[in-house]
Amino acid sequence: MRKDKTMQVLHFYKTSFPDTMGGVEQVINQIARGANKLGVKTDVLSLTPERVQRTIEIDGYSAHRARLDLQIASTGFSVSAFVRFSQLAKKADVVHYHFPWPFMDVVHFVTLVKKPTVVTYHSDIIRQKNLLKIYRPLKWKFLGDMNRIVATSPNYLATSDVLARYKHKVSVIPIGLDKATYPIPCSEKLAYWRSKLGRKFFLFVGVIRYYKGLHILMEAASGLDYPIVIVGAGPIEDELKQQAAQLGLRNIHFLGHLPDEHKVALLTLCYGVLFPSHLRSEAFGISLLEGAMYGKPMISSEIGTGTTFINIGNETGLVVPPSDPVALRQAMQYLWEHPEQAAEMGRRAEERYWKHFTADQMVRSYVDLYRDLIKHHQPA
């Protein structure tokens, strides 16, 4: 592929690496560092609660931060972001937004962006129903003003009422991961976790939020003695631990947030990956994809999102109805009692990762999209 040394792209989202490393931040980081290898200069603008709003260089791209002044219903607001965004947008050939973030829509219109625009549509807005009624007209106007919209899976495109309105300008670019950026766990860490957890255990990795379905997993685990390891922290962590205690579960290991090398050691050792998210707030499932990348059989729920694009039922793992602890328990029992089938599912999962979900494929698709936007853009 020819390198585009003059192309410059600006990403805009409420948070970014290294301040936070959620799913969207991971995607932006993978696109930015990958595009740099193709000669594309990338700026990332986000908000920070810190007093110092410095610009730092990360893996060949520039991360800029504007001061976070106010936060309402998970939406950050910043006065200085208007000026900073305007300055960076003037230098960019393409402005790449990441939805949802209502403040971003306001900045787009106030600063009168005239550059080619693309927005990656990461998720429908699920929880803030009342605020959504107020925001809806601005949302329609913002999405209507975008040159292109990217869905992260064909499943999400097929089930989102919002995306259905703009199907004529939606492209599907699956999220990809670069396995080479993950640390290789040392033998000492592998031995440590093997001694702690045994040779066979299920693993969940992720932020402990309301839509992750972990309360359903607690019910499903009742009556089973399989070790289940939960890596991550989050707002309902204490509530979940209380539920486990009330159910008398002794096979649940809450490990909290762990450094990447420990997380990768557990992904390497685990028997299978559990991902019981039961609401559409789980739009893709980066942690589920990590399970596929490490060749593990998966159990997930059918919620009409990217999780079932990653995990194909009876091929790469098992897919169960959402909010069904009995079905989830039966799926765990099947994998546990059928090691040969589980190993074959894990092999197919890794094969599917290399075929559809590498960071290289994702980045090349975005760079091709940027080129196409620049080629066909007609200034107002």
N, C-alpha and C positions, 0 to 999 in steps of 0.2 A: 504493500500500500504506500502511495506517495505521501511524504510528510508535508503538512500544511504549516509552514513556519510562520505565516502571518496571521493565521486565524486566532482570534481571542474570544473567549467565552466567559461570561459572568454567571455564576450560580448564586441564587438567593434563597435562603431558608432561615428559620428562626434560630436554629442551633447548628453547630458543626463540630467536627473533629478539630482539635483535641479536647475541646471543652466537654463534649458529650459524645457517646458512640452508640446511639440507637440505630435502628434499621435504616432510616433515611440518611442519617449522617454517614453510615457505612457506604451507602450507594454513592453519595456525592464524592466521598473520598476515593472510592474505586474508579469512578469516572474521571475525576480530576487527575489522579496520578497516572492512569492509563492513557489519557489524552495527551499528557505531557510527553510520553514516549513516542507519540505520533507527531510531535512538534506543535501541538496546540497549546497556546498560553492560556492558563485558567486562573481566574480570580473567584474566590468564594467569600460572600458577605453574609454574616450572621450577627446575632445579638449576643452580648455578654453582660452579666451582672457586675463584672469587675470594673474597677475605676480606670484601669489602664486599657485603652482600646487600641492595642498595638497590632501591627500586621506581622505575621510570621510566615516563614517559608516551610512548607511541608511536602516532601517528596516531589519537588519540582513545581509546585503551585503555590499561590499566595492566599493565605487565609486572613481576611479583614474582619474586624469586629466593631460594631457600633454599640453604644451604651444602651442596655435594657433599662427603660424608665418605669415601665408598668406592665403588670401581667393580669389578664382577666380571662378566666375559663381556658387556661392553657395557651392563650394568645398573647405573645409579647408585643409591646409597643415601644417605639424609640423615635425621639425627635431628630437625633443626629443621623439616623438611618436614611432620611430623605436626601440629605446633602451627599452623604457617602455613596449611596446607591446611584444618584444622578452622575456623580463624578466617574464612577466605574463603568456605568452603562454607556457613557459617551465614548469610552475607549473600546468597548466590546463590539464584536461583529454579531454575536448572538447572545441574548439574555435567556438563561435557563432557570425557570422557576420550579419549586417543588410544593405541590398542593397536598393537604390543606394548610393554609395560614392566612386568615382574613386580612391581617395588617399588610401582607404582601400585595394584596389586590389594591389596597388604598395607595400604597407607594407607587405601584405601576401606573395608576391613572394620574396621580398628583404630579409625578415627574415627567409625564408626557413622553413615555418611551416610544421611539420611532424605529427601533432596531427589530430584526427578526426575533420572534419569541417562540419558545417551546416550554410547556409545563409537563413535568412528570406527575401523573395523577396517582398518588400513593394510596389514597383511601377515600371512600365516602366519609362524610361527617355523620357519626352514628349517635353519639351520646347527648350532645347539646341541642336537643330538639327545639327548645324555646328560642335560644339564640340563633338557631339556624333559620327560623322564620324571618328574623330581622336581617340576617346576612344574605339570604337567598337572592334578592335582586342583584346585589353586588357580585355574588358568585357567578350568576348567569352572564353578567356583563363581562366579567374578567375572562371566563372560559371562552366566551364568544369572541373576545378580542385576541386570543392566542392564535398564532399561525398554525401550530401543531400541538396536539395533546398525545402524551405517551401513556399507555396502560402497561402495567408490569406483567400481566398474564392475559391470555385469551379468555380464561375463566372469569376474570374480573370485568373485562369488557362486556362479556355476554350477560352479566348479572347486575350491572350498575345502571340504574335508571338515569343517572346524570350523564354518564358516558354515552348512553344511547342517543341523547340529543345531539351529540357532536361526532357521531360515528364516521361521518365523511372526512374528518381530519384527525382521526385517531390512528396511531401506529402502536403495535405491540412490541416492546423491547423487554424481554425478561431480565430480572436482576441477576447479575453474575458475581461470582467471588473468585479471587485469585488465591489458590491454595498455597502458592509460593510465598505469600505474605504472612502465612501462619507459622508460628514457631514449631520446631521439631522437639517434642518433649524428651528430656534426657532419661536415661534408664533409671536413675534414682527416683525421679518423680513417678514414673510408671510403677516401679516397685512399691513406692509409698502408698499409692492409691489402691493398688492390687491388695496389699496387706490390710488396708482399712475397709475395703468394700467387697472383697472376694472376687472370684473369677467371672461372675455373671450378674449383671445388674442393668436395669433400665435407667435412662438419663433424660432429664428435661433441662434445657438451658434457656434462660430468658428473663426479662424483667417481670416481676410478680405483680401483674395487673389484673383488673376485674375480668377482662375478656380472654385471659389465657386458659380458662377452664380448669384451673388447678383444684378448685373445690370439688369438681366432678371427679378428678383423678383421686382425691382423698376417699371419696365414696367407693370408687372402683377398687381401690387397694384394700378395702376392708375385707378381711377373710383370706387375703393372699399373704404369702410370706416372702415374695420376691423383693429383693432390695431395689428401692426406687430412690434415685439421687436427684436432688433439685438444686441446680446452680443458678444463682441470681438473687437479687434483692428487689424490693419494690413496696408500693404503698399498702398492699394487703398482706404483707409477709406475716405480721403478728397474728392476724385473723386466721390465716391458713395454718399456722402452727397450733393455734388453739383448737381448730377443727380436728387436726391430726391427733392431738392429745385426748379430745373428747371421744374420738372413735377408737382410742387405744392402739393406734398404729405405731408399731415399733420398727417397721421396715422402711420408714421414710427418713432419708438423710438430707437435712437442710444444710447446705454448705455456704450459703451467702454468695456474695460477689467474689470471684476468683480472678487472678491474673490469667492472661491468655495461655501461658504455657501449661498451667494446671487444667484449664478448660480443654485444651487440645489433648492432654493426657487422658482425660475422662472420655472424650469423644473417641479416642483411639481404643480405649479399653472396653467401653460399654457394649452390651449385648444388642441393644436396640434403643431408638430414640422415641420418646413420647412427646406429642404436641397436641394437647386436647383443647386448643382454642375453640370456643363455641360461638363467637360473634364475629360479624363482618369487620369489626375493628382490626382484626388480624387479616390484613389485606394480602400478605405474601408469605412471610415466615422465613426470615433469614436463618434462624437457628435450625429450622427444619432442613433447609438447604445445606447447612453445615453437616448435618447428619448424613445426607446423601453423599456429600463430598468425601466423607470418611467411610463410605461403604456400609452404612448401617441400615437394617430394616426399620421402617418408620410406622408409627400409628398416629393418625390425625383424623380430624372430623371434616365432614362435607359441609362447608359453609359458603360455597359458591365463590371462593376466592383463589388466590394463587397457591394455597396449601395443597389443593388437589391437582394443580398443575405440576407441582414438585413430586408429590406422592401419588402414584397411580395405584389404585386399589388392586390387590392381589398380584401386583407386578413388582413394585418397589417396597411394598408394605401393605398395611391394612387401613381401610378408611371406614369410620363408623359414624352413625348419626350424632349430631351435636347434643350435648346435655344428656347423654345416655350412659350412666355409669355401668349398667349391666353389659352393654355392648362393648364398652371400653375394657371391662374386666375380661370378657371372653376373648377379645383380641390379644390382650397380654398373655392369657393362658395359651392361646394357640401358638404364638411365637415362641413362648418359653418351652412348650412341649414338642415343638417341631423344629429343632435346630438346623436341619438340612435345608428346609424350606426358608427359614429365616436367613440363613447365609446366602442362599440364591437371591432372595429379595434384596439383600444388601449389595450384592454384586451388581444387580441391575440398577439399583439406585445410583451407585457410583458411575456406572456407564452412562446413565441419563444425565448426571451432572456434567460429565465431559462433553456430551453431545449438545446440551442446551444452555448450560448455566455458568460458563466460564466468564470471568471479568473481561477477557480479551474480546469475546463475542459481543458482550454488552457495549464496550467502549467503541468498537469499530462501527456498530450500528448507530450509536449516537453521533460519532464523527461524520458518518455518511449523511445522517439527518441534518446536522449543522451545515454541511456543504450544500445540501439541497435547498435549505432555507435561504442561505446567502445568495445562491444562484437565481432563485425565483422571487426574491424580495423586491418589491417596488416601493420606494420611499413615497410617503404622502406628499 
